Amino acid sequence: MTLVVNRESLTTDSRHTSPSFVANSGSQALIGVDDPLPQIGYGAQKLRDGKVYAIGVVNDFASPLANGASIDIGIAWSAGVTPTISFFGFCAGDALGFLYESATLSGGTAATAVKLNRNSTIASQSAITIGPTVSNVGTLVLEQILIGGTGKKAGGGEVGSSNLILKPLTSYLIRLTNVNGTAHAAELIVEWSE
């Protein structure tokens, strides 16, 4: 049974205190056996706070990614924002995944980050372009191999990164390149918290 606490004032000094928390009902609840102190991880808290976003590009089976072609996502964040990102790639054949820092990008199609907490009204502090023109890839930060098989016998491969903390006011290029020899379905998804 939850013991609900009605406090006269949250600013009143007291000699005796009992630890409590705000329950889902909005009332204060004492911490005890029936109601232990709630704990959630950092990522889950960011999601609840409405500060987790994603963007993705898909080349489906009807319009596969050509051999030697890349899915490119250019992204940068505002001053003071140090995003924690991870990215995921899939290709029905062999492919390579790359993360480049300080890339020189222009053009492309502007995109808006998807809020992963659909109740949130907080907009991402990012600028995103899909398929930008790349004048300079910048500094290679990460390269990963997607083993998917070769040619028409490809079985598909996928890759995912660990969390990385990126810099504000810096252009990043996230790229997935089909190196299989034939066209294949592929996708690249970037997820981050701000």
C-alpha positions in Angstrom: 0.0 0.0 0.0 1.4 3.4 -1.0 1.5 6.0 1.8 0.7 9.4 0.3 2.4 12.4 1.8 0.7 15.8 1.8 3.3 18.4 2.6 2.6 21.9 3.9 5.5 23.3 2.1 8.4 21.9 0.2 10.5 24.8 1.5 9.9 24.3 5.2 12.9 23.1 7.3 12.3 20.0 9.3 14.3 18.0 11.8 12.9 14.7 10.7 12.7 13.8 7.1 11.5 10.7 5.2 12.7 10.2 1.7 9.9 10.4 -0.8 9.4 10.8 -4.5 6.7 12.0 -6.9 4.7 9.0 -8.0 3.0 8.6 -11.4 -0.2 9.9 -9.9 1.6 13.2 -9.2 1.5 12.8 -5.4 4.5 12.4 -3.0 5.0 8.8 -1.9 7.3 7.6 0.9 10.1 5.3 -0.1 9.5 1.9 1.4 9.2 -1.8 0.7 6.0 -1.4 -1.3 7.4 1.7 -3.1 11.1 1.5 -3.6 12.9 4.6 -5.0 12.4 4.5 -8.8 15.5 4.2 -10.8 15.9 4.4 -14.6 19.0 4.7 -16.8 20.4 7.8 -18.3 19.1 6.9 -21.8 15.6 6.1 -20.6 15.5 9.4 -18.7 16.6 11.3 -21.8 13.8 9.5 -23.8 11.2 10.5 -21.1 12.5 14.0 -21.2 11.8 14.2 -24.9 15.5 14.6 -25.9 16.1 11.5 -28.0 15.9 11.7 -31.8 16.6 9.7 -34.9 16.9 10.0 -38.7 17.2 7.2 -41.3 17.5 6.5 -45.0 16.2 3.3 -46.7 17.0 2.0 -50.1 14.3 -0.8 -50.3 14.2 -3.8 -52.5 12.4 -1.8 -55.2 15.2 0.8 -55.3 18.3 -1.0 -54.0 21.6 0.7 -53.3 23.9 0.3 -56.4 27.3 -1.3 -56.0 29.9 1.3 -55.0 27.1 3.8 -54.0 26.6 5.2 -50.6 23.9 6.4 -48.3 25.2 9.7 -46.8 23.8 11.6 -43.8 25.3 14.9 -42.9 24.6 16.2 -39.4 25.7 18.9 -37.1 24.5 20.2 -33.7 24.1 23.7 -32.2 26.5 25.4 -29.8 26.5 23.8 -26.4 24.9 20.5 -27.6 27.1 17.4 -27.2 25.0 14.6 -28.5 25.4 11.0 -27.6 24.9 9.1 -30.8 24.7 5.5 -32.1 24.1 4.4 -35.7 22.9 1.3 -37.3 23.3 0.0 -40.8 22.0 -2.9 -42.8 22.8 -4.1 -46.3 21.7 -7.3 -48.0 25.3 -7.7 -49.2 28.7 -6.7 -48.0 29.0 -3.0 -47.1 31.2 -0.6 -45.1 30.0 1.9 -42.5 31.9 5.1 -41.8 31.8 8.1 -39.4 33.7 11.2 -40.4 34.3 14.3 -38.4 34.7 17.9 -39.8 33.4 16.9 -43.2 32.8 19.5 -45.9 29.3 19.1 -47.1 26.9 21.1 -49.3 23.5 20.6 -50.9 21.5 17.5 -50.3 17.9 17.3 -48.9 17.2 19.0 -45.6 15.6 16.6 -43.1 14.1 17.0 -39.7 14.9 14.7 -36.8 12.2 12.3 -35.6 11.3 12.7 -31.9 11.4 9.3 -30.3 9.1 10.5 -27.5 6.1 11.2 -29.6 4.5 13.2 -26.7 7.4 15.7 -26.7 7.3 19.2 -28.2 11.1 19.7 -27.9 12.8 20.1 -31.2 16.3 18.7 -31.9 19.1 21.2 -32.0 20.5 19.5 -35.2 20.8 20.3 -38.8 20.5 17.3 -41.1 21.1 16.7 -44.8 20.4 13.5 -46.7 22.6 12.8 -49.7 24.8 15.9 -49.5 27.6 16.7 -51.9 30.9 15.7 -50.1 33.9 17.9 -50.9 36.0 16.5 -48.1 35.1 13.6 -45.9 37.1 15.0 -43.0 38.7 12.9 -40.3 37.8 9.2 -40.2 36.5 8.4 -36.7 35.1 5.0 -37.2 35.0 2.3 -39.9 33.0 -0.9 -39.7 32.5 -3.9 -42.0 29.1 -5.4 -42.7 29.5 -9.0 -43.8 26.6 -9.9 -46.0 27.8 -12.4 -48.5 28.7 -11.8 -52.1 26.8 -11.2 -55.3 23.4 -12.8 -55.7 24.1 -15.2 -52.8 24.3 -12.4 -50.3 22.5 -13.0 -47.0 22.6 -9.6 -45.5 24.8 -7.9 -42.8 24.3 -5.3 -40.2 26.4 -3.1 -38.1 25.8 -0.9 -35.0 28.0 1.5 -33.1 28.5 1.9 -29.4 27.5 5.3 -28.0 29.8 8.1 -29.1 29.7 11.7 -27.8 30.2 14.2 -30.6 31.2 17.9 -30.7 28.8 20.8 -31.2 29.3 23.1 -34.3 31.1 20.3 -36.2 29.9 18.6 -39.4 29.7 14.8 -39.3 29.3 12.5 -42.3 27.7 9.1 -41.5 28.0 6.8 -44.6 27.1 3.3 -45.6 28.7 2.1 -48.8 27.6 -1.1 -50.8 30.8 -2.9 -51.8 29.1 -6.2 -52.8 29.3 -6.1 -56.6 25.6 -5.9 -57.1 22.8 -3.6 -56.0 21.1 -4.5 -52.6 18.6 -3.1 -50.2 20.2 -1.1 -47.5 19.4 1.3 -44.7 21.2 3.7 -42.3 19.7 4.9 -39.1 21.2 7.5 -36.7 19.9 7.8 -33.1 21.0 10.4 -30.6 20.2 12.2 -27.3 20.8 15.8 -26.7 
